[in-house]
Amino acid sequence: MDLCVLPIGVGVNLAPYVATCERVLLDAGLKIKLHANGTAIEGEWDQVFNGIRSCHEQLHESGCARLFSTIHLNTRIDREQSLEDKIASVEAILRE
């Protein structure tokens, strides 16, 4: 899953809020990879969605009155595939 949480009305520096979510997701035992416009999350369905809910709860508790989040969800049942596997398959093609 790819997650982007945007606090509304808190100014232009979002790094402290991103860091809060990163800590929450790590504490939830999720495998994450921060990138420039969000966080890739790898894990089981319930664990991932519970982690996202916890991010929202923590940010609201820290004073963010409004949050806007986008989620891109990718599921696969034909085989196991990690975040690194997905990137490696594209990089292999680029090396050809």
Phi, psi and omega in degrees: 000149174245130184235135172226117180250123180243111172289136181256134176083021182247006182099192186263341180272105182261357184306317180297326180285322175298315180299321177300312179296321179300315179298316180299314181294319177295317178297335178280358178081019182270150173274124183229158175218110178289138172224179190299333184236024179157200181223129172276136183234134177239130178169181178287150185315300184296320180297318180294311182292327174295322177296319178295316177300318179297323176300311180299315181298316181295317180293321176297318179296333180274002174112358177282113182284331184221136178231141174238121182238143171243143181228130170248121187249133179229118175241155182211134180242353183278338178192165174284140177208123181269172175302317180295323178299317181297317180291317182299324181293324177286317180298325178297320178294320180295331179284343183288000000 
